[in-house]
Amino acid sequence: MNLTKARRRLLPVAANSLNSLLLPLINIAVSLLVVRRASVELWGAFVSVMIVVQLGAHVVGWGNQEYLLRQFSRAPARLGQAWQSSLLTRLLLLPLFSAVVLLVGWPARQTVLATVWLVGLVLAQSFNAWVVYRRAFLAAIAVELASTVVILVVVLAQGPALSVNSLLLLFAVTSLARALALGLVFRQDICQSQTPGNSQEPRQRIDLRYFKLALPFFLLGLSGLLQSRIDLYSVSYFLSKEEVGQYQVFLSLLLYLQATANFILQPYVKSLYRLDETIIWKIALRLFGLGWLLIAPAMLAVTWVLATLYGFNPPPSFIVLGGLYVLPIFFDLPIIYALYKADRTTTVIAVNLTGFTLNLLLNIWLLPRVGLVGAILASTLVHWGVFAFYLSQGLRMRGKRWRLEQAT
């Protein structure tokens, strides 16, 4: 019986972890096939559009997953109504993306395809709250894998005939199909728009208060996204499409390694919020030590993937800086959760925005002078600066607890 209970508890954790790790792994697989079947320049040109679309999707998303999960727990009788209101309200931001794209000056066809892709991403991502709330991770994985198989088959079939527009069309169609599939999975949930026993109550659709209520969740996600992607944005602006493609592949592998820290810690997050500061400090130190043990074989694996599968041969300094880029998150993550526990989310947002600003300035200075190495150097320096801040926070928490123990 205990074994059955343990399996029942571990299955959602394993499925959630797999669902979280699947998307970056899929992106790596797609990039590999495009580079091998077409060229790294094509992948770089596509990435320059992709990062704008993904940023647009994040803005239109406006922290909906975290906000809705909180709303679902507070008002379980109004799940569908909260979801519908959030989606319809956020769709008001779509014209903003179109205006930005027009200012960028993309060709008309590319603008239309990018906008359609954005709509598909926004619709598909709006179901993430349902996936987590209903623990429908296996369904989400199945939908993601099916769309990926379609992408890989089409890329494999077209090969050298691929273009930026054909890739945009492919990703736009599959994102819309993904949204449709998830809509069918959660059709009963999203149609639940009224409180049982009060069917005459008017349905609230667009609610502009949403933008204020979900603002903290949006800022937290946006600041983290900008800090982790500003080097790629800078490379896309300053360097060639070939270098953009190479750096995006390298960065994807590093972000996948960083996700390992979250993968290890995620199953214990609920318990983490109940622990005192000294225990969290010890967890941070142990996780950081584990990071040091993992980083050497991990970077050897990254080197092998880049050289053997992609045909890239980065200099040793690039690999060393990549390892140093990854390491700080193993210590930072438990301290960040400790700050969340202490209702200091604004501190994390401030750190992310400061890191973003410093990273941007360093990239502007380094990229024209030392090229691609400047991007990873700038990000690594900023990551260790952030590490120094979180280390000081950890020491303060540990010191506060130590003083309390001494007083008693």
C-alpha positions in Angstrom: 0.0 0.0 0.0 2.8 2.4 0.9 4.5 1.6 -2.4 1.3 2.3 -4.3 0.9 5.6 -2.6 4.5 6.5 -3.3 4.1 5.7 -7.0 0.9 7.8 -7.0 2.8 10.8 -5.6 5.9 10.4 -7.7 4.1 10.0 -11.1 2.8 13.6 -11.2 6.3 14.9 -10.2 8.0 12.8 -12.9 5.4 13.8 -15.5 5.7 17.5 -14.6 9.5 17.3 -14.8 9.4 15.6 -18.1 6.9 18.2 -19.4 9.2 21.0 -18.2 12.3 19.5 -19.8 10.7 18.4 -23.0 10.4 21.8 -24.7 14.1 22.8 -24.5 15.0 19.3 -25.7 12.6 19.6 -28.6 14.1 23.0 -29.6 17.6 21.4 -29.6 16.3 18.6 -31.9 14.7 21.0 -34.3 17.7 23.2 -34.5 20.0 20.2 -35.1 17.8 19.0 -38.0 17.6 22.5 -39.6 21.4 23.0 -39.3 22.1 19.5 -40.7 19.5 19.6 -43.5 19.8 23.2 -44.5 22.4 25.6 -42.9 23.3 27.3 -39.6 22.7 30.7 -41.4 19.1 29.7 -42.0 18.7 28.7 -38.4 20.2 32.0 -37.3 17.9 34.0 -39.5 14.9 32.1 -38.1 16.1 32.6 -34.5 16.2 36.4 -35.1 12.4 36.2 -35.8 11.7 33.5 -33.2 13.1 35.5 -30.2 10.8 38.5 -31.1 7.8 36.2 -31.4 8.6 34.5 -28.1 9.1 37.8 -26.3 5.7 39.0 -27.8 4.0 35.8 -26.6 5.5 36.4 -23.1 4.1 39.9 -23.0 0.7 38.9 -24.2 0.8 36.0 -21.7 1.1 38.6 -18.9 1.8 36.1 -16.1 -1.5 34.2 -16.7 -0.3 30.8 -15.6 0.7 31.8 -12.1 -2.2 34.2 -11.7 -4.8 31.7 -12.8 -3.4 29.0 -10.6 -3.9 31.3 -7.6 -7.4 32.2 -8.8 -8.3 28.5 -9.3 -7.4 27.8 -5.7 -9.3 30.8 -4.4 -12.5 30.4 -6.5 -12.8 26.8 -7.7 -16.4 27.4 -8.8 -15.3 30.0 -11.4 -12.5 28.2 -13.1 -13.7 28.6 -16.7 -14.9 32.1 -16.2 -11.4 33.2 -14.8 -9.7 31.5 -17.7 -11.9 33.0 -20.4 -11.7 36.5 -18.9 -7.9 36.3 -18.7 -7.5 35.2 -22.3 -9.9 37.7 -23.8 -8.4 40.5 -21.8 -4.8 39.6 -22.8 -5.7 39.4 -26.5 -6.1 43.2 -26.4 -2.3 43.3 -26.4 -2.0 41.7 -29.8 -2.1 45.0 -31.8 0.9 46.1 -29.7 2.9 43.3 -31.2 1.8 44.1 -34.7 2.8 47.8 -34.2 6.3 46.7 -32.9 6.8 44.4 -35.9 5.8 47.2 -38.3 8.5 49.4 -36.7 11.1 46.6 -37.1 10.3 46.6 -40.8 9.9 43.0 -41.6 8.5 42.0 -45.0 4.7 41.8 -45.2 4.5 38.0 -45.5 6.9 37.5 -42.7 4.9 39.9 -40.5 1.7 38.0 -41.1 3.3 34.6 -40.5 4.9 35.8 -37.3 1.6 37.3 -36.0 -0.2 34.0 -36.7 2.5 32.1 -34.9 2.2 34.5 -32.0 -1.5 33.9 -31.8 -1.0 30.1 -31.8 1.6 30.4 -29.0 -0.6 32.6 -26.9 -3.5 30.3 -27.2 -1.5 27.1 -26.6 0.3 28.7 -23.6 -3.0 29.8 -22.1 -3.7 26.1 -21.3 -0.6 25.7 -19.2 -2.6 26.7 -16.1 -5.0 23.9 -16.8 -2.2 21.4 -17.4 -0.7 22.1 -13.9 -4.1 22.4 -12.1 -5.5 19.2 -13.5 -2.0 17.5 -13.5 -2.6 16.6 -17.2 1.1 16.4 -17.9 0.9 13.3 -20.0 -1.7 14.8 -22.3 0.4 17.9 -22.7 3.5 15.8 -23.4 1.5 13.8 -26.1 0.4 17.0 -27.8 3.9 18.5 -27.7 5.4 15.3 -29.1 2.9 15.1 -31.9 3.5 18.6 -33.1 7.2 18.1 -32.9 7.0 14.9 -35.0 5.2 17.0 -37.7 7.9 19.7 -37.5 10.7 17.2 -37.8 9.1 15.3 -40.6 8.5 18.5 -42.7 12.0 19.8 -42.0 13.5 16.4 -43.0 11.4 16.3 -46.2 12.1 19.9 -47.3 15.8 19.9 -46.4 17.8 22.5 -48.4 14.5 23.9 -49.8 13.7 25.3 -46.3 13.4 29.1 -45.9 12.6 31.4 -43.0 9.1 31.8 -44.2 8.5 28.1 -44.6 9.7 27.6 -41.0 7.5 30.4 -39.8 4.5 28.8 -41.5 5.3 25.4 -40.1 5.7 26.7 -36.5 2.5 28.8 -36.9 0.4 25.9 -38.1 1.7 23.5 -35.4 1.2 26.0 -32.6 -2.4 26.6 -33.7 -2.9 22.8 -33.9 -1.4 22.4 -30.4 -3.9 25.0 -29.1 -6.8 23.2 -30.8 -5.7 19.9 -29.3 -5.4 21.3 -25.8 -8.7 23.0 -26.2 -10.3 19.7 -26.9 -8.6 18.1 -23.8 -9.9 20.9 -21.5 -13.2 21.7 -23.3 -15.3 21.0 -20.3 -13.1 23.1 -18.0 -13.1 26.2 -20.3 -16.9 26.0 -20.8 -17.5 26.1 -17.0 -18.1 29.9 -16.9 -20.8 30.3 -14.3 -21.2 29.5 -10.6 -23.4 26.4 -10.1 -26.8 27.4 -8.8 -26.6 30.9 -10.2 -26.9 30.4 -13.9 -28.4 33.9 -14.4 -25.3 35.6 -13.2 -23.7 37.6 -16.1 -20.5 36.3 -17.5 -17.6 38.7 -17.1 -15.5 38.7 -20.2 -12.9 41.5 -20.6 -11.6 42.8 -17.3 -8.9 45.5 -17.5 -8.2 45.0 -13.8 -6.4 41.8 -14.8 -3.3 43.7 -16.0 -2.8 45.2 -12.5 -3.6 42.0 -10.6 -1.3 39.8 -12.6 1.4 42.5 -12.9 3.8 41.0 -10.3 3.7 37.6 -12.0 4.3 39.2 -15.4 7.2 41.3 -14.1 8.8 38.4 -12.4 8.7 36.2 -15.6 9.7 39.1 -17.9 12.7 40.1 -15.8 13.9 36.5 -15.7 13.4 36.1 -19.5 15.2 39.3 -20.3 18.1 38.5 -18.1 18.5 35.0 -19.6 18.0 36.1 -23.2 19.6 39.6 -23.5 22.8 38.1 -24.8 21.0 36.3 -27.6 19.1 39.5 -28.5 22.4 41.4 -28.6 24.1 38.7 -30.7 21.2 38.9 -33.1 21.6 42.7 -33.4 25.4 42.9 -33.7 26.6 39.7 -35.4 26.0 37.6 -38.5 23.2 35.1 -38.9 25.7 32.2 -38.8 26.9 33.4 -35.4 23.4 33.9 -34.2 22.6 30.3 -35.1 25.7 29.0 -33.3 25.1 31.0 -30.2 21.5 30.1 -29.9 22.3 26.4 -30.1 25.1 26.8 -27.4 22.8 28.9 -25.2 20.0 26.3 -25.5 22.3 23.6 -24.2 23.4 25.8 -21.3 19.9 26.6 -20.4 19.0 22.9 -20.5 21.9 22.3 -18.0 20.6 25.1 -15.8 17.2 23.5 -15.8 18.8 20.5 -14.1 19.0 22.5 -10.8 15.3 23.3 -11.0 14.6 19.6 -11.9 16.3 18.5 -8.8 14.7 21.0 -6.5 11.2 21.2 -7.9 9.7 18.1 -6.2 10.7 19.6 -2.8 9.5 23.2 -3.3 6.4 22.8 -1.1 8.6 21.5 1.7 11.1 24.3 1.1 8.5 27.0 2.0 8.1 25.3 5.4 11.8 25.1 6.2 13.8 27.6 8.3 16.6 29.7 6.8 19.5 27.6 8.1 18.1 24.4 6.4 17.6 26.4 3.1 21.2 27.6 3.4 22.5 24.1 3.7 20.4 23.0 0.7 21.9 25.8 -1.3 25.4 24.8 -0.4 24.8 21.1 -1.2 23.1 21.9 -4.5 26.0 24.1 -5.4 28.5 21.4 -4.5 26.5 19.0 -6.7 26.7 21.6 -9.5 30.5 21.6 -9.3 30.5 17.8 -9.6 28.2 17.8 -12.6 29.6 20.6 -14.6 32.8 19.0 -16.0 31.1 15.9 -17.5 28.2 18.1 -18.6 30.4 20.5 -20.5 32.3 17.6 -22.1 29.0 16.4 -23.3 28.1 19.8 -24.7 31.5 19.9 -26.5 30.8 16.5 -28.0 27.3 17.6 -29.2 28.5 20.8 -30.7 31.4 19.2 -32.5 29.9 15.8 -33.6 26.3 16.7 -34.2 26.3 20.3 -35.2 29.8 20.6 -36.7 30.7 23.6 -34.5 34.2 23.8 -32.9 34.1 26.5 -30.2 37.4 27.5 -28.5 38.2 26.1 -25.1 37.5 29.5 -23.5 34.0 29.3 -24.8 33.4 26.0 -23.1 35.0 27.1 -19.8 32.9 30.3 -19.7 29.8 28.1 -20.5 30.5 26.0 -17.5 30.9 29.1 -15.3 27.7 30.5 -16.8 25.7 27.5 -15.6 27.1 27.0 -12.1 25.6 29.9 -10.1 22.0 28.8 -10.5 22.6 25.7 -8.4 23.2 28.0 -5.4 20.9 30.8 -6.4 17.7 28.8 -6.7 17.1 27.8 -3.1 17.9 31.4 -2.0 15.4 32.7 -4.5 12.7 30.4 -3.0 13.7 31.6 0.4 13.1 35.2 -0.7 9.7 34.2 -2.2 8.9 32.6 1.2 9.7 35.9 2.9 7.4 37.8 0.5 10.4 39.5 -1.1 9.5 38.9 -4.8 10.3 42.5 -5.6 13.9 41.8 -4.6 14.2 39.0 -7.2 12.6 41.2 -9.8 15.1 44.0 -9.0 18.0 41.6 -9.2 16.8 40.3 -12.6 16.4 43.8 -14.0 19.7 44.9 -12.7 21.3 41.8 -14.3 19.6 42.5 -17.6 20.8 46.1 -17.6 24.4 45.2 -16.8 24.4 42.3 -19.3 23.1 44.6 -22.1 25.7 47.2 -21.4 28.5 44.7 -21.3 27.2 43.1 -24.6 27.1 46.5 -26.3 30.7 47.1 -25.2 32.2 43.6 -25.8 30.5 42.2 -28.9 31.9 44.7 -31.4 35.4 44.2 -29.9 35.7 40.5 -29.2 32.8 39.0 -31.1 30.8 35.9 -30.0 33.0 35.2 -26.9 31.9 38.6 -25.6 28.3 37.5 -25.3 29.1 34.5 -23.1 31.7 36.5 -21.1 29.2 39.3 -20.4 26.5 36.8 -19.2 28.9 34.8 -17.1 30.2 38.0 -15.3 26.6 39.1 -14.6 25.6 35.6 -13.3 28.5 35.6 -10.8 27.6 39.1 -9.8 24.0 37.9 -9.1 25.6 34.9 -7.3 27.5 37.3 -5.0 24.2 39.1 -4.1 22.3 35.9 -3.3 25.3 34.6 -1.3 25.1 37.8 0.8 21.4 37.2 1.3 22.1 33.6 2.3 24.7 34.7 4.8 22.3 37.2 6.3 19.6 34.6 6.7 22.0 32.2 8.2 23.4 34.9 10.5 20.0 36.0 11.6 19.1 32.5 12.6 22.4 31.9 14.2 21.9 35.1 16.4 18.5 33.9 17.4 19.9 30.5 18.5 22.7 32.2 20.4 20.2 34.4 22.2 18.3 31.4 23.4 
